[in-house]
Amino acid sequence: MNKNEIRFEIIQKRDAIDPAEAERYSQIIAERIMSLPEYESAGDVFLYASFRSEVATRELFLQTVEKKGHVYLPKVMSRTRMIFVRVTSVDEVKKGFRGIFEPVGTEDTDVVPSVIVVPMVAFDKKGTRLGYGGGFYDRTLPLYKGKSFLCGAAFSCQYQADIPCDETDIRMDAVITEKETMRIS
């Protein structure tokens, strides 16, 4: 299957998860992320604001703000540019690009975070991440690869045996699902 076929199939699977189950799974995933040694020792953390049927990140955001105080969310500035902006409360976000919650501020950061929690449409055992196809994370993550711990968050049904990988695709250091913490070596 090509990337678009995989996206279509996996999003259908993800959308089919019962909302109560998705909420429970998201909480398990958040707890797994917060128990990672990389997260526990982290200073700055980049998160994402969940969209549609993605792994919900609201509780992870609230707990990270409370424990760390250094949380950054992505903001789309143009068709080719995404930045991360520091956010200290849910009052500092509003609907932005494609209806996704984004920071209201526009101050770009030069912070290199300890951990980046990355959304994904699909993943494989090699840590290959498939996103929505806009390339925002593919353009942004190379700035942090090898400096930050890249942690994909997904439901186990988003697993795909083999995802086509281009040279611009950045592999995750770990993928966290409700069933496992998969570290990529």
JOZIJO-V463027 format. One record per backbone hydrogen bond with DSSP energy under -1.0 kcal/mol. NH is the residue of the N-H (numbers start at 1). CO is the residue of the C=O. E is the energy in kcal/mol with one decimal. If there is no record, write none. Layout:
nh->{NH:NH}
co->{CO:CO}
e->{E:E}
//
This chain:
nh->{6:7:8:9:10:11:12:13:14:15:16:17:22:23:24:25:26:27:28:29:30:31:32:33:34:35:36:40:41:42:45:46:47:54:61:62:63:64:65:66:67:68:69:72:73:75:77:78:83:85:87:92:93:94:96:99:100:102:104:114:115:116:117:118:121:122:123:124:127:130:139:140:141:143:144:145:147:148:149:151:152:153:154:158:159:160:169:172:173:174:175:176:177:182:184}
co->{2:3:4:5:6:7:8:9:10:11:12:14:18:19:20:21:22:23:24:25:26:27:28:29:30:31:33:36:37:39:70:115:72:51:57:58:59:60:61:62:63:64:64:45:85:83:81:81:75:73:71:89:90:102:100:96:97:94:92:44:44:149:46:151:130:130:158:128:124:122:135:136:137:140:141:141:144:144:114:116:174:118:176:155:156:123:166:127:150:150:182:152:180:175:173}
e->{-2.3:-2.8:-2.4:-2.3:-2.9:-2.7:-1.8:-1.8:-2.9:-2.9:-1.3:-1.3:-2.9:-2.1:-2.1:-3.4:-2.5:-1.9:-2.0:-2.7:-2.6:-2.4:-2.4:-2.5:-2.7:-1.1:-1.4:-2.8:-2.0:-1.5:-2.5:-2.6:-2.7:-2.1:-3.0:-2.8:-2.7:-2.3:-2.8:-2.1:-2.6:-3.1:-1.5:-2.1:-2.3:-2.8:-2.8:-1.6:-2.7:-2.6:-2.9:-1.7:-1.1:-2.5:-2.6:-2.6:-2.1:-3.0:-2.4:-2.2:-1.3:-2.7:-3.0:-2.8:-3.4:-1.7:-1.5:-1.2:-1.9:-2.7:-1.9:-1.4:-3.1:-1.6:-2.1:-1.7:-2.6:-2.5:-2.8:-3.1:-2.9:-2.3:-2.4:-2.2:-1.7:-2.8:-1.4:-2.6:-2.3:-1.5:-2.4:-3.1:-2.8:-2.9:-2.7}
//
